[in-house]
Amino acid sequence: MSTEPGQDTARPAQHWRSYGPLDLHPILLHAMRAFNEQGYHGTSVRDIASRVGVTVPALYYHYENKQALLTTLLETSMKDVLDRCRAAAAEAGDDPLRRFCGMVESIVLYMAHRKGLAFLDTEIRSLEPQNRARYVALRDYLEHMLLDTVEAGRAQGVFTTPIPADAVRAVLVLCQGVANWYRTDGPLTAEEVADRHVLLSLGTVGHPGAVTGELGLPVAGRAGRGR
């Protein structure tokens, strides 16, 4: 398993299902919106400064360059996902089925509630090598958290996939896709989308209850219920 990110990257404990307004420095907030609207390479520092209402030198006082803005946004996003995923896993305890369900739910809820940040993952290609390596290490840690849980479930006969690493990567791609299409005014709430993705993910890792409906978990009672 990859080394856990250093404690200096940790954020204060919070309930992993709770989401308030996005709390970002105004420069980061406007940079996020500009990158999502125009792409990283299509956005200039002058454009971001104009959106914020400051001069370019004033922006450089806070952030060294445009790369620093993207790196800060991506790492802020990934660290928040990791914190929430850890909290969900800790709440579930040692049961690999409940841990897996909680972690998947936490990831999907993040993708729905923080889609502006989550969507920036598509800009990983724009990171410089050192920044990219640091961000990929955080993503790898999230993947290994899920993989360890699936492996524990396989050992107990809870999950039956013969290709756990591939199954976990498929689950993550499925969950991350929510940031691309979820709308708050759509037919499903973020919680209902999370429930459905938990069921889909359980099928991916080979849990029989995903097909029979005999999960024995609260999520099974909410999935499929429209708004």
C-alpha positions as CSV (number, residue, x, y, z in Angstrom):
1,M,0.0,0.0,0.0
2,S,1.2,3.5,-0.7
3,T,2.5,5.7,2.1
4,E,-0.3,7.7,3.8
5,P,-0.1,11.4,3.1
6,G,1.7,13.4,5.7
7,Q,-0.3,14.7,8.7
8,D,0.4,18.3,7.6
9,T,-2.0,17.7,4.8
10,A,-4.9,16.7,7.1
11,R,-7.8,19.0,7.7
12,P,-10.0,19.4,10.8
13,A,-12.4,16.5,11.4
14,Q,-15.9,17.0,10.1
15,H,-18.9,14.8,9.5
16,W,-18.4,13.4,6.1
17,R,-22.0,13.7,4.8
18,S,-22.2,17.4,5.7
19,Y,-21.6,20.1,3.1
20,G,-21.8,23.9,3.6
21,P,-20.9,26.7,1.2
22,L,-17.6,26.2,-0.6
23,D,-15.0,28.0,1.5
24,L,-12.2,29.1,-0.8
25,H,-10.1,32.2,-1.0
26,P,-11.7,34.5,-3.6
27,I,-8.7,34.1,-5.9
28,L,-9.0,30.3,-5.8
29,L,-12.8,30.5,-6.3
30,H,-12.5,32.6,-9.4
31,A,-9.6,30.6,-10.7
32,M,-11.7,27.4,-10.3
33,R,-14.6,28.9,-12.2
34,A,-12.3,30.2,-15.0
35,F,-10.5,26.9,-15.4
36,N,-13.9,25.0,-15.6
37,E,-15.3,27.5,-18.1
38,Q,-12.3,28.0,-20.3
39,G,-9.8,25.3,-19.5
40,Y,-6.4,25.8,-17.8
41,H,-4.6,26.8,-20.9
42,G,-7.4,29.1,-22.1
43,T,-7.3,31.1,-18.9
44,S,-4.7,33.8,-18.2
45,V,-3.6,35.2,-14.8
46,R,-4.9,38.6,-16.0
47,D,-8.3,37.1,-16.6
48,I,-8.4,35.6,-13.1
49,A,-7.3,38.9,-11.6
50,S,-10.0,40.8,-13.5
51,R,-12.6,38.4,-12.2
52,V,-11.4,38.9,-8.6
53,G,-11.1,42.6,-9.0
54,V,-7.4,42.9,-8.1
55,T,-4.3,43.7,-10.1
56,V,-2.0,41.0,-11.4
57,P,0.8,42.0,-9.0
58,A,-1.7,41.7,-6.1
59,L,-2.7,38.2,-7.3
60,Y,1.0,37.2,-7.5
61,Y,1.4,38.3,-3.9
62,H,-0.9,35.4,-2.8
63,Y,0.0,32.8,-5.5
64,E,3.2,32.5,-7.3
65,N,1.7,31.7,-10.7
66,K,-1.2,30.1,-12.5
67,Q,0.3,26.6,-11.9
68,A,0.2,27.3,-8.2
69,L,-3.5,28.1,-8.4
70,L,-4.3,24.8,-10.2
71,T,-2.1,22.8,-7.9
72,T,-3.7,24.3,-4.8
73,L,-7.2,23.7,-6.1
74,L,-6.5,20.0,-7.0
75,E,-4.7,19.2,-3.8
76,T,-7.4,20.9,-1.7
77,S,-10.0,18.8,-3.5
78,M,-8.2,15.5,-3.1
79,K,-7.4,16.1,0.6
80,D,-11.0,16.8,1.3
81,V,-12.1,13.6,-0.5
82,L,-9.5,11.6,1.5
83,D,-10.6,13.2,4.8
84,R,-14.2,12.3,4.2
85,C,-13.4,8.8,2.9
86,R,-11.3,8.1,6.1
87,A,-14.2,9.4,8.3
88,A,-16.7,7.2,6.5
89,A,-14.4,4.2,6.8
90,A,-13.9,4.8,10.5
91,E,-17.6,5.2,11.1
92,A,-18.2,1.8,9.4
93,G,-15.7,0.0,11.6
94,D,-14.1,-3.3,10.6
95,D,-16.9,-4.7,8.5
96,P,-15.5,-4.5,4.9
97,L,-19.0,-4.4,3.3
98,R,-20.0,-1.4,5.4
99,R,-16.6,0.3,4.9
100,F,-16.8,-0.1,1.2
101,C,-20.3,1.3,1.0
102,G,-19.4,4.2,3.2
103,M,-16.3,5.1,1.2
104,V,-18.2,4.9,-2.1
105,E,-21.0,7.0,-0.7
106,S,-18.6,9.6,0.6
107,I,-16.8,9.9,-2.8
108,V,-20.1,10.2,-4.8
109,L,-21.5,12.8,-2.4
110,Y,-18.3,14.8,-2.8
111,M,-18.5,14.7,-6.6
112,A,-22.1,15.9,-6.4
113,H,-21.7,18.6,-3.8
114,R,-18.2,19.9,-4.9
115,K,-18.5,19.3,-8.6
116,G,-16.7,22.6,-9.4
117,L,-13.6,21.3,-7.6
118,A,-14.0,17.7,-8.6
119,F,-14.3,18.5,-12.3
120,L,-10.8,20.0,-12.2
121,D,-9.4,16.5,-12.1
122,T,-9.6,16.6,-15.9
123,E,-6.8,19.2,-15.8
124,I,-4.3,16.8,-14.2
125,R,-2.6,16.8,-17.7
126,S,-1.8,20.5,-17.1
127,L,0.2,19.9,-13.9
128,E,4.0,20.2,-14.1
129,P,5.8,16.9,-13.3
130,Q,6.5,17.5,-9.7
131,N,3.0,18.8,-8.9
132,R,1.5,15.9,-10.9
133,A,3.5,13.4,-9.0
134,R,2.3,14.8,-5.7
135,Y,-1.3,14.8,-6.8
136,V,-1.2,11.3,-8.3
137,A,0.2,10.1,-4.9
138,L,-2.9,11.4,-3.2
139,R,-5.2,9.7,-5.8
140,D,-3.3,6.5,-5.4
141,Y,-3.8,6.5,-1.7
142,L,-7.5,6.8,-2.2
143,E,-7.4,3.9,-4.6
144,H,-5.5,1.8,-2.1
145,M,-7.9,2.6,0.6
146,L,-10.7,1.0,-1.5
147,L,-8.5,-1.8,-2.7
148,D,-7.5,-2.8,0.9
149,T,-11.2,-3.0,1.8
150,V,-12.1,-5.0,-1.2
151,E,-9.3,-7.4,-0.5
152,A,-10.5,-7.8,3.1
153,G,-14.0,-8.5,1.8
154,R,-12.6,-11.1,-0.6
155,A,-10.9,-12.9,2.2
156,Q,-14.2,-13.1,4.1
157,G,-16.2,-14.1,1.0
158,V,-18.1,-10.8,0.9
159,F,-16.7,-9.8,-2.5
160,T,-16.1,-12.2,-5.3
161,T,-14.4,-10.2,-8.0
162,P,-11.3,-12.1,-9.4
163,I,-9.7,-8.8,-10.5
164,P,-10.0,-6.5,-7.4
165,A,-7.5,-3.8,-8.7
166,D,-9.4,-3.5,-11.9
167,A,-12.7,-3.5,-10.1
168,V,-11.6,-0.7,-7.8
169,R,-10.4,1.4,-10.7
170,A,-13.8,0.9,-12.4
171,V,-15.6,2.0,-9.3
172,L,-13.5,5.2,-9.0
173,V,-14.1,6.1,-12.7
174,L,-17.9,5.5,-12.1
175,C,-17.9,7.7,-9.0
176,Q,-15.8,10.5,-10.5
177,G,-18.1,10.7,-13.5
178,V,-20.8,12.1,-11.3
179,A,-19.0,15.5,-11.3
180,N,-19.6,15.6,-15.1
181,W,-23.3,15.1,-15.2
182,Y,-25.0,15.7,-11.8
183,R,-27.4,18.6,-11.6
184,T,-29.0,19.9,-8.4
185,D,-32.2,20.5,-10.3
186,G,-32.2,16.9,-11.8
187,P,-34.6,14.1,-10.9
188,L,-32.4,12.7,-8.1
189,T,-30.8,14.1,-5.0
190,A,-27.1,13.7,-4.3
191,E,-28.0,11.2,-1.7
192,E,-30.1,9.1,-4.1
193,V,-27.3,9.2,-6.7
194,A,-24.9,8.0,-4.0
195,D,-27.2,5.1,-3.1
196,R,-27.4,4.0,-6.7
197,H,-23.7,4.2,-7.2
198,V,-23.1,2.1,-4.1
199,L,-25.3,-0.6,-5.6
200,L,-23.5,-0.4,-8.9
201,S,-20.2,-0.5,-7.2
202,L,-21.2,-3.5,-5.1
203,G,-22.0,-5.3,-8.3
204,T,-18.6,-4.3,-9.8
205,V,-16.7,-5.9,-6.8
206,G,-18.9,-9.0,-6.9
207,H,-21.2,-8.7,-3.9
208,P,-24.2,-11.1,-4.4
209,G,-26.6,-8.8,-2.6
210,A,-26.2,-6.2,-5.4
211,V,-28.2,-8.5,-7.6
212,T,-30.6,-10.1,-5.1
213,G,-31.3,-6.9,-3.1
214,E,-30.4,-8.7,0.1
215,L,-27.8,-6.2,1.3
216,G,-28.9,-5.8,4.8
217,L,-27.8,-2.1,4.7
218,P,-29.8,1.2,5.0
219,V,-28.6,2.1,1.5
220,A,-30.8,-0.6,0.0
221,G,-34.0,1.1,1.2
222,R,-33.2,4.4,-0.4
223,A,-31.8,3.4,-3.8
224,G,-34.0,3.9,-6.7
225,R,-36.4,6.3,-5.0
226,G,-36.9,9.4,-7.2
227,R,-37.5,12.8,-5.9
